[in-house]
Amino acid sequence: MKNLGHLMKQAQAMQSKMAELQGKMADAEIEGTSGAGMVTATVNGKGELKRLSIDPKLADPNEIEMLEDLIVAACADAKGRAETRFEEEMKAVTGGLPIPPGMKLF
């Protein structure tokens, strides 16, 4: 039973660290870019878009479709970077143990 009590304490400590990481990632800001930096999207750790920056040179009405594509690409880049950062930090919390597929922490 002594081992079970120790295991439960470890599980509670990991749960606490995971909750702390979730809060930290929700507040984190991660940038993604496209078009050689002409479009920059900033998302939080949940992948929610917080800011969008567009180089004024791209504001040509004849190039709206390209601008739209660059915005989508920058947002996807930022979201991918946020997910990668979260996975790396989660590995540190779980000691390298993988989170089961499909399990989202937020």
Biotite code that builds the C-alpha atoms (Angstrom):
import biotite.structure as struc

atoms = struc.array([
    struc.Atom([0.000, 0.000, 0.000], chain_id="A", res_id=1, res_name="MET", atom_name="CA", element="C"),
    struc.Atom([2.939, 2.295, 0.590], chain_id="A", res_id=2, res_name="LYS", atom_name="CA", element="C"),
    struc.Atom([3.730, 2.238, -3.139], chain_id="A", res_id=3, res_name="ASN", atom_name="CA", element="C"),
    struc.Atom([0.116, 3.010, -4.019], chain_id="A", res_id=4, res_name="LEU", atom_name="CA", element="C"),
    struc.Atom([0.126, 6.081, -1.768], chain_id="A", res_id=5, res_name="GLY", atom_name="CA", element="C"),
    struc.Atom([3.369, 7.265, -3.365], chain_id="A", res_id=6, res_name="HIS", atom_name="CA", element="C"),
    struc.Atom([1.942, 6.670, -6.826], chain_id="A", res_id=7, res_name="LEU", atom_name="CA", element="C"),
    struc.Atom([-1.167, 8.690, -5.962], chain_id="A", res_id=8, res_name="MET", atom_name="CA", element="C"),
    struc.Atom([0.995, 11.590, -4.722], chain_id="A", res_id=9, res_name="LYS", atom_name="CA", element="C"),
    struc.Atom([2.972, 11.499, -7.967], chain_id="A", res_id=10, res_name="GLN", atom_name="CA", element="C"),
    struc.Atom([-0.242, 11.497, -10.010], chain_id="A", res_id=11, res_name="ALA", atom_name="CA", element="C"),
    struc.Atom([-1.571, 14.486, -8.054], chain_id="A", res_id=12, res_name="GLN", atom_name="CA", element="C"),
    struc.Atom([1.718, 16.348, -8.533], chain_id="A", res_id=13, res_name="ALA", atom_name="CA", element="C"),
    struc.Atom([1.639, 15.648, -12.280], chain_id="A", res_id=14, res_name="MET", atom_name="CA", element="C"),
    struc.Atom([-1.990, 16.790, -12.475], chain_id="A", res_id=15, res_name="GLN", atom_name="CA", element="C"),
    struc.Atom([-1.051, 20.017, -10.722], chain_id="A", res_id=16, res_name="SER", atom_name="CA", element="C"),
    struc.Atom([1.880, 20.583, -13.097], chain_id="A", res_id=17, res_name="LYS", atom_name="CA", element="C"),
    struc.Atom([-0.357, 19.894, -16.106], chain_id="A", res_id=18, res_name="MET", atom_name="CA", element="C"),
    struc.Atom([-2.928, 22.430, -14.886], chain_id="A", res_id=19, res_name="ALA", atom_name="CA", element="C"),
    struc.Atom([-0.133, 24.966, -14.406], chain_id="A", res_id=20, res_name="GLU", atom_name="CA", element="C"),
    struc.Atom([1.142, 24.260, -17.926], chain_id="A", res_id=21, res_name="LEU", atom_name="CA", element="C"),
    struc.Atom([-2.360, 24.715, -19.358], chain_id="A", res_id=22, res_name="GLN", atom_name="CA", element="C"),
    struc.Atom([-2.605, 28.151, -17.770], chain_id="A", res_id=23, res_name="GLY", atom_name="CA", element="C"),
    struc.Atom([0.878, 29.053, -18.948], chain_id="A", res_id=24, res_name="LYS", atom_name="CA", element="C"),
    struc.Atom([0.124, 27.978, -22.519], chain_id="A", res_id=25, res_name="MET", atom_name="CA", element="C"),
    struc.Atom([-3.204, 29.823, -22.569], chain_id="A", res_id=26, res_name="ALA", atom_name="CA", element="C"),
    struc.Atom([-1.272, 33.013, -21.786], chain_id="A", res_id=27, res_name="ASP", atom_name="CA", element="C"),
    struc.Atom([1.615, 32.262, -24.174], chain_id="A", res_id=28, res_name="ALA", atom_name="CA", element="C"),
    struc.Atom([1.826, 34.068, -27.495], chain_id="A", res_id=29, res_name="GLU", atom_name="CA", element="C"),
    struc.Atom([3.326, 32.243, -30.459], chain_id="A", res_id=30, res_name="ILE", atom_name="CA", element="C"),
    struc.Atom([3.949, 33.847, -33.840], chain_id="A", res_id=31, res_name="GLU", atom_name="CA", element="C"),
    struc.Atom([3.682, 32.271, -37.251], chain_id="A", res_id=32, res_name="GLY", atom_name="CA", element="C"),
    struc.Atom([4.606, 33.921, -40.524], chain_id="A", res_id=33, res_name="THR", atom_name="CA", element="C"),
    struc.Atom([4.111, 33.580, -44.251], chain_id="A", res_id=34, res_name="SER", atom_name="CA", element="C"),
    struc.Atom([5.148, 35.470, -47.349], chain_id="A", res_id=35, res_name="GLY", atom_name="CA", element="C"),
    struc.Atom([8.706, 35.934, -46.079], chain_id="A", res_id=36, res_name="ALA", atom_name="CA", element="C"),
    struc.Atom([7.399, 37.649, -42.962], chain_id="A", res_id=37, res_name="GLY", atom_name="CA", element="C"),
    struc.Atom([4.915, 39.919, -44.733], chain_id="A", res_id=38, res_name="MET", atom_name="CA", element="C"),
    struc.Atom([2.035, 38.356, -42.790], chain_id="A", res_id=39, res_name="VAL", atom_name="CA", element="C"),
    struc.Atom([2.420, 37.518, -39.093], chain_id="A", res_id=40, res_name="THR", atom_name="CA", element="C"),
    struc.Atom([-0.226, 35.787, -37.013], chain_id="A", res_id=41, res_name="ALA", atom_name="CA", element="C"),
    struc.Atom([-0.019, 35.562, -33.222], chain_id="A", res_id=42, res_name="THR", atom_name="CA", element="C"),
    struc.Atom([-1.960, 32.839, -31.417], chain_id="A", res_id=43, res_name="VAL", atom_name="CA", element="C"),
    struc.Atom([-2.170, 31.751, -27.804], chain_id="A", res_id=44, res_name="ASN", atom_name="CA", element="C"),
    struc.Atom([-1.334, 28.247, -26.646], chain_id="A", res_id=45, res_name="GLY", atom_name="CA", element="C"),
    struc.Atom([-4.887, 27.167, -27.433], chain_id="A", res_id=46, res_name="LYS", atom_name="CA", element="C"),
    struc.Atom([-4.432, 28.187, -31.071], chain_id="A", res_id=47, res_name="GLY", atom_name="CA", element="C"),
    struc.Atom([-6.759, 31.191, -30.775], chain_id="A", res_id=48, res_name="GLU", atom_name="CA", element="C"),
    struc.Atom([-5.790, 34.084, -33.041], chain_id="A", res_id=49, res_name="LEU", atom_name="CA", element="C"),
    struc.Atom([-4.793, 37.118, -30.970], chain_id="A", res_id=50, res_name="LYS", atom_name="CA", element="C"),
    struc.Atom([-3.167, 39.456, -33.503], chain_id="A", res_id=51, res_name="ARG", atom_name="CA", element="C"),
    struc.Atom([-2.617, 39.714, -37.216], chain_id="A", res_id=52, res_name="LEU", atom_name="CA", element="C"),
    struc.Atom([-0.029, 41.925, -38.869], chain_id="A", res_id=53, res_name="SER", atom_name="CA", element="C"),
    struc.Atom([-0.007, 42.574, -42.622], chain_id="A", res_id=54, res_name="ILE", atom_name="CA", element="C"),
    struc.Atom([2.692, 44.464, -44.481], chain_id="A", res_id=55, res_name="ASP", atom_name="CA", element="C"),
    struc.Atom([0.975, 47.459, -46.164], chain_id="A", res_id=56, res_name="PRO", atom_name="CA", element="C"),
    struc.Atom([2.620, 46.480, -49.476], chain_id="A", res_id=57, res_name="LYS", atom_name="CA", element="C"),
    struc.Atom([0.194, 43.534, -49.623], chain_id="A", res_id=58, res_name="LEU", atom_name="CA", element="C"),
    struc.Atom([-2.901, 45.748, -49.516], chain_id="A", res_id=59, res_name="ALA", atom_name="CA", element="C"),
    struc.Atom([-3.313, 45.719, -53.299], chain_id="A", res_id=60, res_name="ASP", atom_name="CA", element="C"),
    struc.Atom([-7.013, 45.157, -54.164], chain_id="A", res_id=61, res_name="PRO", atom_name="CA", element="C"),
    struc.Atom([-5.900, 43.100, -57.167], chain_id="A", res_id=62, res_name="ASN", atom_name="CA", element="C"),
    struc.Atom([-4.011, 40.687, -54.912], chain_id="A", res_id=63, res_name="GLU", atom_name="CA", element="C"),
    struc.Atom([-6.686, 39.980, -52.291], chain_id="A", res_id=64, res_name="ILE", atom_name="CA", element="C"),
    struc.Atom([-6.726, 36.234, -52.999], chain_id="A", res_id=65, res_name="GLU", atom_name="CA", element="C"),
    struc.Atom([-2.977, 35.986, -52.406], chain_id="A", res_id=66, res_name="MET", atom_name="CA", element="C"),
    struc.Atom([-3.341, 38.001, -49.189], chain_id="A", res_id=67, res_name="LEU", atom_name="CA", element="C"),
    struc.Atom([-6.086, 35.686, -47.980], chain_id="A", res_id=68, res_name="GLU", atom_name="CA", element="C"),
    struc.Atom([-3.865, 32.661, -48.680], chain_id="A", res_id=69, res_name="ASP", atom_name="CA", element="C"),
    struc.Atom([-0.975, 34.245, -46.781], chain_id="A", res_id=70, res_name="LEU", atom_name="CA", element="C"),
    struc.Atom([-3.206, 34.964, -43.794], chain_id="A", res_id=71, res_name="ILE", atom_name="CA", element="C"),
    struc.Atom([-4.395, 31.360, -43.680], chain_id="A", res_id=72, res_name="VAL", atom_name="CA", element="C"),
    struc.Atom([-0.794, 30.123, -43.996], chain_id="A", res_id=73, res_name="ALA", atom_name="CA", element="C"),
    struc.Atom([0.455, 32.403, -41.198], chain_id="A", res_id=74, res_name="ALA", atom_name="CA", element="C"),
    struc.Atom([-2.362, 31.272, -38.899], chain_id="A", res_id=75, res_name="CYS", atom_name="CA", element="C"),
    struc.Atom([-1.620, 27.611, -39.637], chain_id="A", res_id=76, res_name="ALA", atom_name="CA", element="C"),
    struc.Atom([2.090, 28.192, -38.996], chain_id="A", res_id=77, res_name="ASP", atom_name="CA", element="C"),
    struc.Atom([1.390, 29.875, -35.650], chain_id="A", res_id=78, res_name="ALA", atom_name="CA", element="C"),
    struc.Atom([-1.005, 27.132, -34.568], chain_id="A", res_id=79, res_name="LYS", atom_name="CA", element="C"),
    struc.Atom([1.511, 24.433, -35.518], chain_id="A", res_id=80, res_name="GLY", atom_name="CA", element="C"),
    struc.Atom([4.232, 26.169, -33.524], chain_id="A", res_id=81, res_name="ARG", atom_name="CA", element="C"),
    struc.Atom([1.903, 26.460, -30.523], chain_id="A", res_id=82, res_name="ALA", atom_name="CA", element="C"),
    struc.Atom([1.081, 22.742, -30.666], chain_id="A", res_id=83, res_name="GLU", atom_name="CA", element="C"),
    struc.Atom([4.765, 21.831, -30.947], chain_id="A", res_id=84, res_name="THR", atom_name="CA", element="C"),
    struc.Atom([5.658, 24.048, -28.007], chain_id="A", res_id=85, res_name="ARG", atom_name="CA", element="C"),
    struc.Atom([2.863, 22.557, -25.904], chain_id="A", res_id=86, res_name="PHE", atom_name="CA", element="C"),
    struc.Atom([3.943, 18.997, -26.758], chain_id="A", res_id=87, res_name="GLU", atom_name="CA", element="C"),
    struc.Atom([7.553, 19.778, -25.790], chain_id="A", res_id=88, res_name="GLU", atom_name="CA", element="C"),
    struc.Atom([6.526, 21.298, -22.477], chain_id="A", res_id=89, res_name="GLU", atom_name="CA", element="C"),
    struc.Atom([4.108, 18.448, -21.799], chain_id="A", res_id=90, res_name="MET", atom_name="CA", element="C"),
    struc.Atom([6.926, 15.917, -22.277], chain_id="A", res_id=91, res_name="LYS", atom_name="CA", element="C"),
    struc.Atom([8.858, 17.736, -19.571], chain_id="A", res_id=92, res_name="ALA", atom_name="CA", element="C"),
    struc.Atom([5.867, 17.521, -17.203], chain_id="A", res_id=93, res_name="VAL", atom_name="CA", element="C"),
    struc.Atom([5.105, 13.860, -17.910], chain_id="A", res_id=94, res_name="THR", atom_name="CA", element="C"),
    struc.Atom([8.728, 12.756, -17.910], chain_id="A", res_id=95, res_name="GLY", atom_name="CA", element="C"),
    struc.Atom([8.524, 11.826, -21.569], chain_id="A", res_id=96, res_name="GLY", atom_name="CA", element="C"),
    struc.Atom([5.440, 9.634, -21.226], chain_id="A", res_id=97, res_name="LEU", atom_name="CA", element="C"),
    struc.Atom([3.164, 10.174, -24.223], chain_id="A", res_id=98, res_name="PRO", atom_name="CA", element="C"),
    struc.Atom([-0.348, 11.512, -23.777], chain_id="A", res_id=99, res_name="ILE", atom_name="CA", element="C"),
    struc.Atom([-2.861, 9.028, -25.240], chain_id="A", res_id=100, res_name="PRO", atom_name="CA", element="C"),
    struc.Atom([-3.938, 9.846, -28.817], chain_id="A", res_id=101, res_name="PRO", atom_name="CA", element="C"),
    struc.Atom([-6.983, 12.084, -28.971], chain_id="A", res_id=102, res_name="GLY", atom_name="CA", element="C"),
    struc.Atom([-6.587, 13.309, -25.400], chain_id="A", res_id=103, res_name="MET", atom_name="CA", element="C"),
    struc.Atom([-6.732, 17.068, -25.414], chain_id="A", res_id=104, res_name="LYS", atom_name="CA", element="C"),
    struc.Atom([-5.852, 18.946, -22.280], chain_id="A", res_id=105, res_name="LEU", atom_name="CA", element="C"),
    struc.Atom([-7.741, 22.105, -23.311], chain_id="A", res_id=106, res_name="PHE", atom_name="CA", element="C"),
])
